[in-house]
Amino acid sequence: MNIQISRFLLAICVILAFSAVGIGIALRNIWFIIIAFIIGFVLMGFGISIKKKKAHKN
């Protein structure tokens, strides 16, 4: 079993960012929601771009 630590940590960060959106909703803080949402999508886009680059190399 081959676990890629960097991708695993990136996935955990994406999950934490979107979980933070839920926390922001509970706190009713619109700025926290917006920032966490943007961070989540940026991290997810970064992960997808890494995956596409690696797929083109093979």
C-alpha positions in Angstrom: 0.0 0.0 0.0 1.5 3.3 -1.2 0.4 6.3 0.9 1.5 9.7 -0.5 1.8 11.8 2.7 1.7 15.2 0.8 -1.6 14.4 -0.9 -3.0 13.0 2.3 -2.2 16.2 4.2 -3.6 18.3 1.3 -6.9 16.3 1.5 -7.0 16.7 5.3 -6.6 20.5 4.8 -9.4 20.6 2.3 -11.7 18.8 4.7 -10.7 21.1 7.5 -11.4 24.2 5.4 -14.9 23.0 4.5 -15.5 22.0 8.1 -14.6 25.5 9.0 -17.4 26.7 6.8 -19.8 24.8 9.0 -18.3 26.3 12.1 -18.6 29.8 10.5 -22.3 29.1 9.8 -22.8 28.0 13.4 -21.1 31.2 14.6 -23.0 33.3 12.0 -19.8 35.0 10.9 -20.0 35.7 7.2 -16.3 36.7 6.8 -15.2 33.4 8.4 -17.5 31.5 6.1 -16.3 33.3 3.0 -12.6 32.9 3.8 -12.9 29.3 4.7 -14.9 28.6 1.5 -12.2 30.3 -0.7 -9.4 28.5 1.1 -11.2 25.2 0.6 -11.6 25.7 -3.1 -8.1 27.0 -3.6 -6.7 23.9 -1.9 -8.9 21.6 -3.8 -8.0 23.3 -7.1 -4.3 22.9 -6.2 -4.8 19.2 -5.5 -6.6 18.7 -8.8 -3.9 20.5 -10.8 -1.2 18.3 -9.1 -3.2 15.2 -10.1 -3.5 16.4 -13.7 0.2 17.2 -14.0 1.1 13.8 -12.7 -1.4 12.1 -15.1 0.2 13.9 -18.1 3.7 12.7 -17.1 2.7 9.0 -17.2 
